[in-house]
Structures are given as structure tokens and as C-alpha cells.
Amino acid sequence: MAESAKASRELGVLLRLVQLVRPYRGRFYLAALSLIFGSFVSLAYPQVARFAIDQGMKQGSTDALDRVMLWLCGIFALHAGFVWLRHYLMSWLGVRAVSDLRSLVFDRIMLLPVSWFHERRSGELVGRLASDVAILEEVIGSQLSMAVRNAVQLVGGIVLLFIVDWRLTLVMLAIVPPFMVGSVYFGGKLRKRSKAVQDRLADASGRVQEAIGAINTVQAFTREQAEAAAYRSDVEKAFDSTVNLIKWRASFMASVSVITYAALAVILLLGGRGVIEGRLSAGELTAFLIYTAMVASAFGTVASLYGSLAKAAGATERLYDVVDTVPEIRDPEVAKALPAGGGAVSFRDVHFRYASRTDDPVLAGVSLEMAPGEVVALVGPSGAGKTTIASLVPRFYDVQSGSVCIEGVDVRELRLSELRHAMAIVSQEPVLFSGSIRDNIAYSNPDLSTALIEQAAKDAHASGFIESFPDGYDTLVGERGVKLSGGQKQRIAIARALVADPRILILDEATSSLDAESEAAVQQALNVLMKGRTTLVIAHRLSTVQDADRICVISDGIVAEQGTHAELMAQSQIYRRLVEHQLIES
């Protein structure tokens, strides 16, 4: 039952690959026809050999032999044409299908919620898009056509063998059942070991991605040798799994070789007796031997492809695990339009806990009203839930109970694109992409004019250092903006937020990692950005919150106290303690 269910699942997965080819079925039909015709043409070779021996060589006529050779050359040319067409079309279909699948997987990845990525390593996802897709490209573009071609030659060869000599054919077929049983057995072993290899390689890829992405931290803690040793360990595990796979594959190929040559030896023995007894001509025996070799080769190829197709099924299943994932956070079936307004935000008795920590509530009844254009700062000890509150506004997460509303509408009733277009986020570590400064500023709208980009840079107090670079706005910032200082990255992120023109702004500790001089420049830029916008500020530094219209103290998952800086200093022990600790630390 388990094997039957597994085979059924693999068949279902492979059928999904057919769906990828369906839009290009015209090319597929043409490839199939060229494959079938080419296979049938190849079945004519033994007949030409039979005719050459029985009619040309036996009669001693060079003219007859010359005619046979001319026919053979014509068949060669015809077969080569079919092979070229079949190879080109099947390879094209393989590349096209996996390109579509890559896009399909990445499209789905981009729609998945933040929580989904927290449970997976980025290297694992990159590995799926690289190694798993490469497996499918090989199977669809090459091995699948080989399987069909050999299946046609297998059936056609057996039919022609019966026509030549049915007795010898039955003897040959008597060897096939144990051969097929062995093939299925080896195929199952190969499938398990191939999956182990892919898993080991994915682990190694994940470690590379993680170590390179955090190379500063690795080197700062002098963990280079430890990371290299861990990677070597992963590589060795992958090597051991691969060697195990190679042993089984070698055993499989050896078994195929033994059975093939044993069958030929038996056929040669019995067929030779048939020639001596006059039941067969020399040409017919030659044709029978060639057909036997073709059938045995086809059996071996089809059987060996079982492991490849099983491996492809595993790769497809892993990719479609991503494609089939239904985002927990998605557009409602019937969405409401976001009303016009200045950015009113309200939290109404919000309760929230992370899926990975269901027994540890983060928010336990947060209620908060933010008027349009108001600047509200969240303060509190580390882990109090400040960033979580900010993450609920753009629906990076959904509340378990209560509601978060924009302009009086629950964010879960809005389209994600419309909701997120209404806001911009500037975080403590702003992420820049590896293109130019111009591309990063215009990220929300690549068609933005040069004038608007430069104006945003001026408003963000970034134009000075940008124009000092030799390439100006075309300066490449490197991966994650590594070629820029922290303050420069922050100001480009602010310019990026300015061109988005949001009605709601979220500042998540936007100046906490900067020195005093950079903080002053960034704060000037933030003042421009915050003007006329509802702003939610998360900060640990007193300088970033004391001028807020209202400060909310988050403690034990609720808004414990709120008021201006002066009011809280006079009334709140929690806030006063936070300020005193900051002053002591500074």
C-alpha cells in the first residue's frame, strides 16, 4: 500500500510537469512525431543489414551492395534530420518549462508572509531554484525523450523479432521478467539515495548562503575556520551520500550489462544452430542480433531512467510545495477600497502571539488611536512588542483577535497592495539593493523622473554626498548597500520613502545605530519625511521620541501609559526609569 501510494503521488507530481508543457503543445506534438518517426527509421537498420548480407554479399554482387549502401546513407540522413528536430524541440521545451517553473516558484515566494521565511533558510530556497530546477531541465529536455524513444524501439523491436523468429524471441523474453524486477528494486534504492544527496546539498548551500550573508559577523568573531569546517562537514556528508548513490548506480549498470550480454550469448548460440539447420539465413540472424541489442539497450535505458524520473518527481514535489503554499496573509475575496484620508490608524484590543511561540503572548490587548498627521512614539523594554505593533499595520502578521484599522477599515479587508502603498517603512538597518543609488531611490516607481529622484535626495539631505561620488546617482551601492555608510544608507532609504509619498510612516529605530553627527543629518531628513504624515516611531534614544506628539509606553503586552515627554516624566515611573537608564548608558 505504501509503495502504491508513493507511486501514485509520483505520477501525480509528474503529471503536473505536463501542465507546464501544455501551452507549447504544438512544439511538443511536432517533437513527438519526429521522435516516433526517427525511432521507426532506426528500426530499419537491421533490415538493411539483413538485405546487404543475404542479397549483396551472398550473391557476390557489388552493384547490389552499392545500392544497399546508398539506401543506408539515405536512411542515415533521414534519421539524422529527425534526431536534430527531436533534440532541438525537446531541449527547447525543457528549458522553457523550467524557466516558467522558476518564475512560478519565485512569484509564489514573493507573496508568502514574513513568518514563512522565518522557518526556512534562504540558502534552501536558492537551492530549490537552482539544483531542483536543473534536475527537471535534464529530465524534460533530454531523459524524457530518451525514455519515449526507447519505448518505441522496445515495442517495435519485439514485434520485428517475432516476425524474424518467434522461438528465439520467446527465449529472449524469458530473461526480461527478472530483469524488470531487478530494475524496480534498484530504482527504489536509487530514489532514496538520490533524495539523500539532494538534502545534503541543500544543507551545504544553506550554510554557504548564511555564512556569506553574515560575513562581517563571521570575521568579527573570528569564526572563519569554524564556518569552513562546518561547510566541509556538510560537503563530506554530501560526498558520502553521493558515493553511496554511485555504488548502487554502478551495481545497477553492471546488472544491466550482465543480462544484456548473457541474452546475446544465448541468442547467438541458438540462432547459430538455426542457421546451420536452415531455419534462418545469416542476414536474418544478424538482424535478430541487432534487434536483440536494440531491445536490450532500450530495456536498460528505460529501466535506468526510472531512477531519474523518480528523482525528478522528488524535485518537482519540493518545488510545488512552495507553489501550492497558500499564503496565510492574502487579499480578501471581496476587498474594500481604502478610503481617502490623512492616515488614521487604530488598534482595537489587539492580541497577538507568534506561531513559533504559541504559549508566549506578545500583545495582550493593545488599544491605540493615531490621528491623521500625528507622531506617536512607542517605547518600552526590549521584547515588549514595539516592533510587533508596527508589523501589524502593513499586515506582515495578522492579529489573533481584535483589529488594526486604517481610515476606519480593518486592514484584513483591504488589498495588500493598496494597504502597503499607503505606507512606507524606514528601519534600523535599511536594505538597499545592489543596483545604483538612482534605482534604490526609485524602487517603488522605476519610471520616476530624474527631477523627482534628485528632489527626494535633497529633501532627505542625501544629495550632497551623492553628488560627491564620481558616478553621482549612478553609483553602485553593492549588495545590501555595503559601499555606503550607515547614515548614507539611512538617507537613501528616507529618499526612497519620500518618493513613495505615503500617508502613514513607520520608523523602526531609524537612528539607533548611528553616531551623533549622522543622527543629526538623518533626523533633519526624517523631519521633512514626517511632515504631514501619520508617523509611528519605535526608538530607544530619547532624542528621537521626546518631540513626538504622544509617547506610548509598552509593557506586558499592553499600552501601559501614554502622554507627552513632560507628562510621562512627571507621572510614569516606567518611562522615567527608561529615560534614566538611557542617560546612564550614554
C-alpha positions in Angstrom: 0.0 0.0 0.0 2.8 2.4 0.9 4.6 1.7 -2.4 1.4 2.1 -4.3 0.6 5.4 -2.6 4.2 6.6 -3.3 3.9 5.6 -7.0 0.6 7.3 -7.3 2.0 10.5 -5.7 5.0 10.5 -8.0 2.7 10.0 -11.0 0.6 12.9 -9.9 3.7 15.1 -9.5 5.0 14.2 -12.9 1.6 14.9 -14.5 2.0 18.5 -13.2 5.1 18.8 -15.4 2.8 18.1 -18.3 0.8 21.2 -17.4 4.0 23.2 -17.9 4.4 21.9 -21.4 0.7 22.3 -22.3 1.0 25.9 -23.5 3.6 24.7 -26.0 1.7 21.6 -27.1 2.3 22.4 -30.8 6.0 22.1 -30.4 5.5 19.1 -28.2 3.4 17.3 -30.8 6.0 18.0 -33.5 8.8 16.8 -31.2 6.7 13.6 -30.5 6.2 12.9 -34.2 9.9 13.4 -35.0 10.8 11.2 -32.1 8.4 8.4 -33.3 9.4 8.6 -36.9 13.1 8.7 -36.0 12.6 5.6 -33.8 10.9 3.8 -36.6 13.6 4.8 -39.1 16.2 3.4 -36.7 14.3 0.1 -36.7 15.0 -0.2 -40.5 18.8 -0.5 -39.9 18.8 -4.3 -39.1 16.7 -4.9 -42.2 19.2 -3.1 -44.4 21.9 -5.2 -42.8 19.9 -8.4 -43.5 19.4 -7.4 -47.1 23.1 -6.5 -47.5 24.2 -9.9 -46.2 21.5 -12.1 -47.9 21.3 -10.3 -51.2 24.6 -8.4 -51.7 27.3 -10.4 -50.0 25.7 -13.8 -50.6 25.2 -13.2 -54.4 28.6 -11.6 -54.7 27.2 -8.6 -56.4 28.9 -5.3 -55.7 26.1 -3.4 -57.5 23.5 -4.8 -55.1 25.8 -3.9 -52.2 26.3 -0.4 -53.6 22.5 0.1 -53.8 22.2 -1.1 -50.2 24.8 1.4 -49.1 23.0 4.2 -51.0 19.7 3.3 -49.2 21.6 3.2 -45.9 23.1 6.6 -46.5 19.6 8.0 -47.3 18.2 6.4 -44.1 21.1 7.8 -42.1 20.3 11.3 -43.4 16.6 11.0 -42.7 17.3 9.7 -39.2 19.7 12.5 -38.5 17.1 15.0 -39.5 14.5 13.5 -37.1 17.1 13.3 -34.3 18.1 17.0 -34.8 14.4 18.1 -34.8 13.6 16.0 -31.8 16.6 17.1 -29.8 16.1 20.8 -30.5 12.4 20.7 -29.7 12.6 18.6 -26.6 15.5 20.7 -25.3 13.6 23.9 -26.0 10.6 22.5 -24.2 12.8 21.5 -21.2 14.4 25.0 -20.9 11.0 26.7 -21.5 9.2 24.6 -18.9 11.8 25.0 -16.2 12.0 28.8 -16.9 8.3 29.0 -16.4 8.5 26.9 -13.2 11.3 29.1 -11.9 9.1 32.2 -12.4 6.1 30.4 -10.9 8.0 29.4 -7.7 9.6 32.9 -7.3 6.2 34.6 -7.9 4.8 32.5 -5.0 7.8 33.1 -2.8 7.2 36.9 -3.2 3.6 36.5 -2.0 4.4 34.4 1.1 4.2 36.1 4.5 7.3 37.1 6.6 6.6 34.3 9.1 7.1 31.7 6.3 10.6 32.9 5.7 11.5 32.8 9.4 11.0 29.0 9.3 13.4 28.4 6.3 16.9 29.3 5.4 17.4 31.4 2.3 20.0 29.0 1.0 17.5 26.2 0.9 15.2 28.3 -1.3 18.0 29.3 -3.6 19.0 25.6 -3.8 15.4 24.7 -4.9 15.5 27.2 -7.6 19.0 26.0 -8.7 19.6 22.3 -8.2 16.0 21.1 -8.3 15.1 23.0 -11.4 18.3 21.8 -13.1 17.2 18.2 -12.5 13.8 18.9 -14.1 15.5 20.6 -17.1 17.6 17.5 -17.7 14.6 15.1 -17.4 12.2 17.1 -19.5 14.7 18.3 -22.1 16.7 15.0 -22.5 15.8 12.0 -20.5 12.0 12.0 -21.1 12.5 11.9 -24.9 15.1 9.1 -24.4 12.5 7.2 -22.5 9.8 7.6 -25.2 12.3 6.8 -28.0 13.5 3.7 -26.3 9.9 2.6 -25.5 9.0 2.9 -29.2 12.2 0.9 -30.2 11.3 -1.6 -27.5 7.9 -2.3 -28.8 8.8 -2.1 -32.4 11.9 -4.3 -31.9 9.9 -7.0 -30.1 7.3 -7.1 -32.9 10.0 -7.4 -35.6 11.8 -10.1 -33.5 8.6 -12.2 -33.6 8.5 -11.7 -37.3 12.0 -12.9 -37.8 11.9 -15.9 -35.4 9.2 -16.4 -32.7 11.1 -19.2 -30.9 14.2 -17.1 -30.4 12.1 -14.2 -29.3 10.4 -16.2 -26.6 13.8 -17.3 -25.3 14.9 -13.7 -25.2 11.8 -12.5 -23.4 12.2 -15.2 -20.8 15.1 -13.1 -19.5 13.0 -9.9 -19.2 10.9 -10.5 -16.1 13.8 -10.9 -13.6 15.4 -8.0 -15.3 12.4 -5.8 -14.7 12.0 -6.9 -11.1 15.7 -6.0 -10.6 15.2 -2.7 -12.2 12.3 -1.8 -10.0 14.3 -2.8 -6.9 17.3 -0.8 -7.9 15.1 2.1 -8.9 13.7 2.3 -5.4 17.1 2.3 -3.9 18.3 4.9 -6.3 15.4 7.1 -5.5 16.0 7.1 -1.7 19.7 7.7 -2.1 19.2 10.4 -4.7 16.9 12.3 -2.2 19.5 12.0 0.5 22.1 13.6 -1.9 19.8 16.5 -2.7 19.0 17.0 1.0 22.8 17.1 1.8 23.5 19.5 -1.0 20.7 21.8 0.2 22.2 21.8 3.7 25.6 22.8 2.2 24.0 25.5 0.0 22.1 26.9 3.0 25.3 27.2 5.1 27.1 29.0 2.3 24.3 31.5 1.9 24.1 32.1 5.6 27.9 32.5 6.1 28.4 34.8 3.1 25.3 36.9 4.1 26.8 37.4 7.6 30.5 37.6 6.6 31.1 40.7 8.8 29.8 38.9 11.9 31.7 35.7 11.0 35.0 37.6 10.6 34.3 39.8 13.6 34.0 36.8 15.9 36.9 35.0 14.1 34.7 32.1 13.1 36.1 31.7 9.6 37.7 28.4 10.4 34.7 27.1 12.2 32.3 28.0 9.4 34.8 26.5 6.9 35.0 23.3 8.9 31.2 23.1 9.2 30.9 23.6 5.5 33.5 20.9 4.9 31.5 18.6 7.1 28.3 19.3 5.1 30.2 18.7 1.8 31.7 15.4 3.2 28.2 14.3 4.1 27.0 15.1 0.6 30.1 13.3 -0.8 29.3 10.2 1.3 25.7 10.2 0.2 26.8 10.6 -3.4 29.3 7.8 -3.2 26.5 5.6 -1.8 24.3 6.6 -4.8 27.2 5.9 -7.2 27.7 2.4 -5.7 24.0 1.5 -6.3 24.0 3.0 -9.7 27.2 1.1 -10.7 25.6 -2.1 -9.4 22.5 -1.3 -11.5 24.5 -0.7 -14.6 26.6 -3.9 -14.0 23.4 -5.9 -13.7 22.2 -4.5 -17.0 25.5 -5.3 -18.7 25.5 -8.9 -17.4 21.9 -9.6 -18.5 22.4 -7.9 -21.9 25.5 -9.9 -22.8 24.1 -13.1 -21.4 21.0 -12.7 -23.6 23.1 -12.0 -26.7 25.3 -15.1 -26.0 22.2 -17.3 -25.7 20.6 -15.9 -28.8 23.9 -16.3 -30.7 24.1 -19.9 -29.7 20.5 -20.8 -30.6 20.4 -18.6 -33.6 23.7 -20.2 -35.0 22.0 -23.6 -34.7 19.0 -22.2 -36.6 21.4 -21.1 -39.5 23.0 -24.5 -39.5 19.6 -26.2 -39.6 18.4 -23.8 -42.4 15.6 -22.2 -40.4 17.4 -18.8 -40.6 19.6 -17.0 -43.1 22.8 -15.3 -42.0 21.2 -12.0 -42.7 18.2 -12.8 -40.5 20.4 -13.9 -37.7 22.4 -10.7 -38.0 19.1 -8.6 -38.0 17.9 -10.6 -35.0 21.1 -9.9 -33.1 20.9 -6.2 -33.9 17.2 -6.1 -32.8 18.0 -8.0 -29.6 20.8 -5.5 -28.8 18.3 -2.6 -29.5 15.6 -4.2 -27.3 18.1 -4.9 -24.5 19.5 -1.4 -24.7 16.0 0.0 -24.7 15.1 -2.1 -21.7 18.3 -0.9 -19.9 17.8 2.7 -20.7 14.1 2.8 -19.8 14.8 1.0 -16.5 17.7 3.3 -15.7 15.6 6.3 -16.4 13.2 5.1 -13.6 15.6 6.5 -11.0 15.9 9.8 -12.9 12.2 10.2 -13.2 11.8 9.4 -9.5 14.4 12.0 -8.7 12.6 14.5 -10.9 9.4 13.6 -9.1 11.1 14.5 -5.8 12.5 17.7 -7.1 9.1 18.7 -8.6 7.4 17.8 -5.3 9.7 20.1 -3.4 9.2 23.0 -5.9 5.4 22.6 -5.9 5.4 22.5 -2.1 6.2 26.2 -2.5 3.8 26.8 -5.4 1.0 25.1 -3.5 1.5 27.0 -0.3 -1.5 29.2 0.3 -0.3 32.4 1.9 -1.9 32.9 5.3 -1.8 36.7 4.7 -3.5 37.4 1.3 -6.1 39.6 -0.3 -9.7 39.1 0.9 -12.1 37.5 -1.6 -14.1 40.7 -1.6 -11.9 43.7 -0.8 -12.9 47.1 0.3 -11.4 50.2 -1.1 -9.1 52.2 1.1 -11.0 55.5 1.9 -9.3 58.8 1.4 -7.8 60.3 4.5 -4.8 61.5 6.3 -3.7 58.2 7.7 -5.8 57.5 10.8 -4.6 54.3 12.5 -6.3 52.4 15.3 -5.5 49.3 17.3 -8.6 47.9 19.0 -8.0 45.3 21.8 -5.2 43.6 19.7 -4.0 40.2 20.9 -1.1 38.5 19.1 1.4 35.7 19.5 3.9 34.2 17.1 3.2 30.8 15.6 6.5 29.5 16.8 5.7 30.6 20.4 2.0 30.0 20.9 2.4 29.8 24.7 4.1 33.2 24.9 1.6 36.1 24.1 3.4 39.2 22.8 0.4 41.6 22.8 -2.4 41.1 25.3 -5.0 43.8 24.5 -3.3 46.8 22.8 -5.7 49.7 22.1 -4.3 52.8 20.5 -5.7 55.6 18.3 -3.5 57.6 16.0 -5.0 60.8 14.4 -4.1 61.8 10.9 -0.7 63.6 10.9 0.1 62.6 14.5 3.5 61.4 15.5 3.3 58.6 18.0 6.4 57.1 19.6 6.5 53.6 21.1 8.9 53.0 24.0 9.5 50.1 26.3 12.0 47.4 27.3 13.4 45.1 24.7 10.9 42.4 23.8 7.9 44.4 24.9 6.2 44.2 21.5 7.0 47.5 19.9 8.2 46.2 16.5 5.4 43.7 16.5 2.8 46.5 16.8 4.5 48.2 13.8 4.5 45.0 11.8 0.7 44.6 12.2 0.0 47.8 10.3 1.2 46.6 6.9 -0.1 43.1 7.7 3.3 41.4 7.9 1.4 39.4 10.5 -2.3 39.1 11.4 -3.8 39.6 14.8 -5.3 36.6 16.7 -8.1 38.8 18.0 -9.0 42.5 17.9 -8.4 44.6 14.8 -6.0 47.0 13.2 -7.7 49.7 11.2 -6.7 52.3 8.6 -9.1 55.1 8.0 -11.6 53.0 10.0 -11.3 49.9 7.8 -9.8 46.6 9.1 -6.6 46.0 7.3 -7.7 42.4 6.6 -10.5 43.8 4.4 -8.1 45.7 2.2 -6.0 44.6 -0.8 -2.4 44.2 0.3 -1.1 46.3 -2.5 -3.4 49.2 -1.7 -2.7 48.9 2.0 1.1 48.9 1.6 1.1 51.6 -1.0 -0.3 53.8 1.7 2.7 53.5 3.9 6.5 53.5 4.0 9.0 51.9 6.4 12.4 53.1 7.4 14.1 50.6 9.6 17.2 50.5 11.8 19.1 48.5 9.1 17.6 49.7 5.8 18.1 47.2 3.0 19.4 48.6 -0.3 19.6 46.6 -3.4 22.8 46.1 -5.4 22.0 48.5 -8.2 22.6 52.2 -8.4 21.6 54.9 -5.9 19.0 56.1 -8.6 17.5 52.6 -8.7 17.2 52.4 -4.9 15.5 55.8 -4.5 13.1 55.0 -7.3 12.4 51.4 -6.1 8.7 51.9 -5.5 8.3 53.5 -9.0 11.1 52.7 -11.5 9.6 55.2 -14.0 10.2 58.1 -11.7 11.7 61.1 -13.4 15.3 62.3 -12.7 14.0 65.6 -11.3 11.8 63.9 -8.7 14.6 61.5 -7.7 17.0 64.4 -7.2 14.4 66.4 -5.3 13.8 63.5 -2.9 17.5 63.2 -2.4 17.7 66.9 -1.5 14.8 66.6 0.9 16.5 63.6 2.5 19.8 65.6 2.9 21.4 63.0 0.7 22.2 65.0 -2.5 25.5 66.3 -1.1 27.3 63.0 -0.6 25.6 61.5 -3.7 26.9 64.3 -6.0 30.4 63.9 -4.5 30.7 60.4 -6.0 32.2 60.3 -9.4 29.2 58.5 -10.8 26.7 60.5 -8.8 23.2 58.9 -8.8 24.5 56.0 -11.0 26.9 55.0 -8.2 26.5 51.2 -7.5 25.9 50.7 -3.8 26.9 47.0 -3.6 25.0 44.1 -2.1 22.8 45.4 0.7 24.4 48.8 0.3 27.8 47.8 1.7 29.7 50.6 -0.1 27.8 53.3 1.9 28.0 54.3 5.5 25.1 53.7 7.9 24.0 57.4 7.7 24.2 57.4 3.9 22.1 54.3 3.6 19.5 55.7 6.0 19.2 58.9 4.0 18.8 57.0 0.7 16.1 54.9 2.5 14.4 58.1 3.5 14.5 59.4 -0.1 13.0 56.1 -1.2 10.2 56.6 1.3 9.7 60.2 0.2 9.1 59.3 -3.5 6.6 56.7 -2.3 4.6 59.6 -0.8 2.9 57.5 1.9 0.2 58.7 4.2 1.5 56.5 7.1 5.1 56.3 8.0 6.8 53.7 10.3 10.2 54.4 11.7 11.7 51.4 13.4 14.7 52.6 15.4 15.8 54.5 12.3 18.7 56.3 14.1 19.6 54.0 16.9 22.8 52.6 15.2 24.2 56.0 14.1 26.8 58.3 15.6 25.8 61.7 16.8 26.7 63.6 13.5 25.0 61.1 11.3 22.0 61.0 13.6 21.6 64.8 13.3 21.7 64.6 9.5 19.2 61.7 9.4 16.9 63.4 11.9 16.8 66.5 9.7 15.8 64.3 6.8 13.2 62.5 8.9 11.6 65.8 9.9 11.0 66.5 6.3 9.6 63.0 5.7 7.3 63.1 8.7 5.8 66.4 7.9 2.0 66.0 7.3 2.1 62.2 7.7 0.9 59.9 10.5 4.1 58.5 12.0 4.7 55.6 14.2 8.2 55.8 15.8 10.0 53.0 17.6 13.1 54.1 19.3 15.4 53.6 22.2 17.0 57.1 22.1 15.4 59.9 24.0 16.3 62.4 21.2 14.1 60.6 18.7 10.9 60.5 20.8 10.8 63.5 23.1 9.4 65.7 20.4 6.6 63.2 19.5 3.0 64.4 19.8 2.4 61.4 22.0 4.6 58.7 23.6 3.1 55.3 24.4 4.9 53.1 27.0 4.5 49.4 26.0 4.7 47.0 28.9 3.4 43.4 29.5 1.8 43.4 26.0 -0.4 46.5 26.5 -0.1 50.3 26.2 0.6 50.8 29.9 0.8 54.7 29.8 0.8 57.4 27.2 1.3 61.2 27.1 3.9 63.8 26.1 7.5 63.5 27.3 6.9 66.1 30.0 3.7 64.4 31.2 5.3 60.9 31.4 8.4 62.2 33.2 6.1 63.6 35.8 3.6 60.7 36.1 5.2 57.5 34.8 7.7 55.5 36.8 8.3 53.1 33.8 9.1 55.9 31.4 11.2 57.8 33.8 13.2 54.6 34.5 13.7 54.1 30.8 15.0 57.6 30.4 17.3 57.4 33.4 18.8 54.1 32.1 19.4 55.7 28.7 21.1 58.7 30.3 23.3 56.4 32.5 24.2 54.3 29.4 25.0 57.4 27.4 
